[in-house]
Amino acid sequence: MTLAYAIGVGVLFGSGAFLLLKPDLFRIVVGIVLVSNAANLALMAGGLTRGSAPVDPAPGERVSDPLVQALTITALVIGFAVTALLLVVAYRVYVSAHTVDLDELSHAEARHEQNLEREELEV
Amino acid sequence: MLAVALALPWFGGVMLALVDGRRRGAAWLAAGCLGLALGVLAVLLGMVIADGPLEGVAGGWPSGVGITLRADALGALFALTSVAVLVSALVYEVAAGIRSPRFPALVLLLATGLTGLFLTADVFSFYVFFELSMIASYVLAAYGDKSRQLTAGFIFAVVNLLGSFLFLIGVAAIYHVTGSLDMATVAERLQGADSGIVLLIAVAIFVAFGVKLGLFPFHFWLPTVYTSATPAVAAMLSGAVANIGSYGLLRFGAGVMPEALQLGAPVLIGLGTASILYGALQSVSRRSAAEVLAYSAVGQAGYVLVTLSVAGAVGLTAAVVYAIANALNKALLFLSLEVRGWAVGLVFAVGAFSVAGVPPTAGFFGKVEVFRAGVTEDSVALVALLFLGGALSFLYMFQIYQHDFWREQRRTPASGRLVQAVPIVLMVLVVALGLWPEPLLRAGQEAAEAVQEGGP
């Protein structure tokens, strides 16, 4: 079971890291989502114990670890909020620059700075 | 007391999120709220130094089971410094005119996150507060809403999120190995654990804080963000948010995993040295003041890392004092960048002297402590590095001083009186700490002792 989790975390993290290297804002956001879920899965895998749900257990009965689930749901909520924020920022970038391609963004920025320098020289 | 320090900016932030922060009243209310929190933290630090750590467990659970809030000298000192930087940056921005309705609320939430993470004794709630403050700073980094700032904010968020998730994986591993999230218990149980696993956890956590602090191989996001942010936001990022990195390295490196720190010391010293030299050389070759300060931040982060890994108690004191002095310097310099007026040259020069470590400034005592750590530990490398780095920082600080304040006559009109007052107050603080350093040094020693007692 641990091996399955380890492979799952590895694949998620690897795909996420791959997407993070793409020069496209939305692919980067998806990459972050994958990496965040790799972390959540690792958190779940950190406390794998077999047993029944820890709701009013009979004395002596084995219960599964409820703490990791509480941690994971907290981490999930944070990941959700962060994804929403990233999407908003990416959208704002798109609205103001009309592109989500990082190469084009840096070209536009370089042009903008050249213009500024030219204006300064003229002044 | 602990709960008040945390609840004050939190409630303030939530309330102010509902109103338009561009109105003067709301903005001053935020500043007042933050000022009150600053006062509470100052009292807290006094209490902690006088009578030892304060502790409170949330929800009335027994200690070790519930989530613990614990203020020791290290946490209280960092919280006080960070909130002081936030207050000055907020007052500066309010005086200069706020451009976004949510700005004051975000600063208050950032203060909540920072106070929380410095005062918690639980690894997971550390992560939660850490994310809270980071989310606020992602939004603040995009403050200004120009395409350039938005892109910088996006890059900042993505790189730091990767760091945060690595930290979360580290937390998962800690829980798996020790079965606990309480820092003291974790520190205790990690001592008996397999050193390979501990090292693996330490690496994940080190990378997370290295990204936050902008250490050499993880610094690439930093210049973009610091140069495109507005002065107030740059001051907050370098003077308050970067403290998370120094604090995390001290707390998790020296406090929770001292064995891994010892084992990794040669690598850490190497990275720190690279950071110092790279930051200094890049700064010397830059002409824009914001860029110089950004690369200088990379270099200063290196000192904290090297001092931390070189030495025992002396090194820890040095790292704490240096980190605090550096936070104040950076806030002072970034805030004085765009101010115009009669005193600004003086203010900037004092900041530059403090970075270079010339008395009587707070930066001088930071350097003295690092020097003492180098001498005590017979580390020739550290002493040599200190002098080389100091000389280079003197060079680059005065290059921009000359470039910005001597060569060209500034045509822009003087800034408002209040805008000018904020850097002046910070300057007085930096000089005062240089003339009367006992409180800072005492707090630094107490903090180093608190770290060595294990987790908070």
Interface residues (C-beta under 8 A of the other chain):
Chain A: V9 L20 L25 I28 I32 V35 S36 A38 A39 N40 A42 L43 A45 G46 G47 L67 V68 L71 T74 A75 I78 A81 V82 L85 L86 V89 A90 R92 V93 S96 A97 L105 A108 E109 H112
Chain B: F124 Y127 V128 E131 I135 Y138 V139 A142 D145 K146 S147 R148 L150 T151 G153 F154 A157 V158 L161 L162 F165 L166 L168 I169 V171 A172 A173 Y175 H176 L181
